């Protein structure tokens, strides 16, 4: 995850770290905590760039690009 978000043109400059919060072998479930450094209030930044769907889609696109 660190490589994915560090190299993201949209999120790379804001990304700080990723860590595993929970991992389960039984269900193949992993929960991550992502840390971003957010600039001072910029109109629409939190609603658009830091939107959870946008952040997930950066990872999703990276997975599709790998295939």
Secondary structure as a PSIPRED ss2 file (coil, helix, strand):
# PSIPRED VFORMAT (PSIPRED V4.0)

   1 X C   1.000  0.000  0.000
   2 X H   0.000  1.000  0.000
   3 X H   0.000  1.000  0.000
   4 X H   0.000  1.000  0.000
   5 X H   0.000  1.000  0.000
   6 X H   0.000  1.000  0.000
   7 X C   1.000  0.000  0.000
   8 X C   1.000  0.000  0.000
   9 X C   1.000  0.000  0.000
  10 X C   1.000  0.000  0.000
  11 X C   1.000  0.000  0.000
  12 X C   1.000  0.000  0.000
  13 X C   1.000  0.000  0.000
  14 X C   1.000  0.000  0.000
  15 X E   0.000  0.000  1.000
  16 X E   0.000  0.000  1.000
  17 X E   0.000  0.000  1.000
  18 X E   0.000  0.000  1.000
  19 X E   0.000  0.000  1.000
  20 X E   0.000  0.000  1.000
  21 X E   0.000  0.000  1.000
  22 X E   0.000  0.000  1.000
  23 X E   0.000  0.000  1.000
  24 X E   0.000  0.000  1.000
  25 X C   1.000  0.000  0.000
  26 X C   1.000  0.000  0.000
  27 X C   1.000  0.000  0.000
  28 X C   1.000  0.000  0.000
  29 X E   0.000  0.000  1.000
  30 X E   0.000  0.000  1.000
  31 X E   0.000  0.000  1.000
  32 X E   0.000  0.000  1.000
  33 X E   0.000  0.000  1.000
  34 X E   0.000  0.000  1.000
  35 X E   0.000  0.000  1.000
  36 X E   0.000  0.000  1.000
  37 X C   1.000  0.000  0.000
  38 X C   1.000  0.000  0.000
  39 X C   1.000  0.000  0.000
  40 X C   1.000  0.000  0.000
  41 X C   1.000  0.000  0.000
  42 X C   1.000  0.000  0.000
  43 X C   1.000  0.000  0.000
  44 X C   1.000  0.000  0.000
  45 X H   0.000  1.000  0.000
  46 X H   0.000  1.000  0.000
  47 X H   0.000  1.000  0.000
  48 X H   0.000  1.000  0.000
  49 X C   1.000  0.000  0.000
  50 X C   1.000  0.000  0.000
  51 X C   1.000  0.000  0.000
  52 X H   0.000  1.000  0.000
  53 X H   0.000  1.000  0.000
  54 X H   0.000  1.000  0.000
  55 X H   0.000  1.000  0.000
  56 X H   0.000  1.000  0.000
  57 X H   0.000  1.000  0.000
  58 X H   0.000  1.000  0.000
  59 X H   0.000  1.000  0.000
  60 X H   0.000  1.000  0.000
  61 X H   0.000  1.000  0.000
  62 X H   0.000  1.000  0.000
  63 X H   0.000  1.000  0.000
  64 X H   0.000  1.000  0.000
  65 X H   0.000  1.000  0.000
  66 X H   0.000  1.000  0.000
  67 X C   1.000  0.000  0.000
